[in-house]
Amino acid sequence: MNRINIQRVENLADIDTFIDEVKQPLVFLAGGTDLMVYCRRGDNPAPTWIDISFLKPLTEITDTGDTISIGALATPRQLHESALIQKYVPALAKAAGLIGSPLIRNRATIGGNLGNASPAGDTIPPLFVHRAKVNTHYKSQSKTLEINNLFAGPGQTVLRPGELITSIDVEKEPHIIGSFLKLGQRKSLQIAKVSIAVALILDHDIVKDIRIALGAVGPTVFRAYRTEALLQGKILHAKLLKKAQKEILKECNPIDDIRSTADYRREMVPILLERILQDEILHRFTNF
């Protein structure tokens, strides 16, 4: 691997300066949990790395009134333990507690998880169901993207080289219920073979609103809109869930890869839907 040039910055203006001065590809370095993997296998994502780990404002989780603002450098541990995230973004709180090991949860960042754009990224399905918005910075300009418009394909975002994710905003929904499940090769440090996030609002036993997102069963994370429509406005019962399981299977397009087979993923998706609705969520609120 070629020599790496690491530049430390302490504010966004410094990033703008480096982008203007550096005439070669660059990447942002925060937790470094994935970049170290690239280095060990001999890959070099870019000759210049910009160390953004000292941008302290980007580590904060803030109640702004109508929204929760999550700094891009917030760690999975912060997300899992935050009372604000547990209350208003519960699927993300659950997912953050399942990421890697305690060491990784203390070091990784939510911005890095989004920037890597893996279909198996644990924080991404929860952000889909909580309808997150992603804020970025590029050459003194800011931009906001709906989370579903961020990803262009496996490992690809629509961001320009040098464009930095700064924060993620989630609207506060006081009565939101949510959870996240994934299947992996082992019980710890697992990368998802298939994952699912659900957020819903109940009006007594009626599903007033429901959002379902799937990971690792398509080129990017995606919402299962047809399955949501089937469940919307209804009282959940076993027969309806069986219909939903058949419908969600039609929305998947998994592939064979090093972690799993398409057939296994296809088989597990309806099972995970049943588990997350029946065991993770609805048994606490209904007689389902």
Secondary structure, 3 states (H helix, E strand, C coil): CCCCEEEECCCHHHHHHHHHHCCCCEEEECCCCCHHHHHHCCCCCCCEEEECCCCHHHHCEEECCCEEEEECCCCHHHHHHCHHHHHHCHHHHHHHCCCCCHHHHHHCCHHHHHHHCCCCCCCHHHHHHCCCEEEEEECCEEEEEEHHHCEEECCEECCCCCCEEEEEEEECCCCCEEEEEEECCCCCCCCCCEEEEEEEEEECCEEEEEEEEEECCCCCCEECHHHHHHHCCCECCHHHHHHHHHHHHHCCCCCCCCCCCHHHHHHHHHHHHHHHHHHHHHHHCCCC
